[in-house]
């Protein structure tokens, strides 16, 4: 919750938009359009959810990935 800000949501929307999953204006709001885009993106990997998984956030480049 600490990192889920308007700026994070806008970054999520931009990341989904460049991948052809988010349609519309970047608003920074976690609205129905954003949730639908999250579902579309994640369903390709077998996860049918509007809740952004940590793995999806990492694949989108929104969360740092630990290196060995």
N, C-alpha and C positions, 0 to 999 in steps of 0.2 A: 504494500500500500504506500510505503514511503516514496517509491520511485514512480508510482502511477499518477503522474501529473498531466496537466494539459499539454505540456511540451512532449512528454513521453507518448501520449496518445497521438499527437500530431506527427511525431516521428514514425509511429506505427502505421498511421494512415499513409504517409509518404512511402514507406517501405512496401506496403501492400499495393499501393497504386502503381509503382514501377514494375511490380510483378503481375499486373493486370487483374488484381483481386478487389481493389477498392475503387469505386466509381463515385465521383462527386468532388466536392470542395473539401480541402483540408481545414477542419474546424477545431481539432483538439478535443472534441467531445466524443465520449464513448457512447455513441448512439446506435440505433438499429442498423444503420448502413455499415458502421465499423464492425459491429458484432457479426453481421452477415459475411463481411470480408474475411474476418478471422476464421469463421466456420469454413468458408470456401478454401482458404489457404491450408488449413489443417486437415480437411477431409482428403486432400490428395495424399497425405501420409497415413491415412487410416484413423484419424481422430476426428470424430463428429462432435465438436463442442465450440461454443462461442466464447469460452474462457481461454485466453491465451496461455498455452503451456510454456514452461521454461525452455524446453527444447525448440519450440517454434520461435520464441523471442531470440534465442541464440542464433538460429538459422537466418533470421531477419537482420542480424547484426545489432540488435537492440540491447543485448546483455552480454557482458564480457564472458569469454570462454576461458576456463582455467587451462593453462599450458603445463605440460610435464617438465 
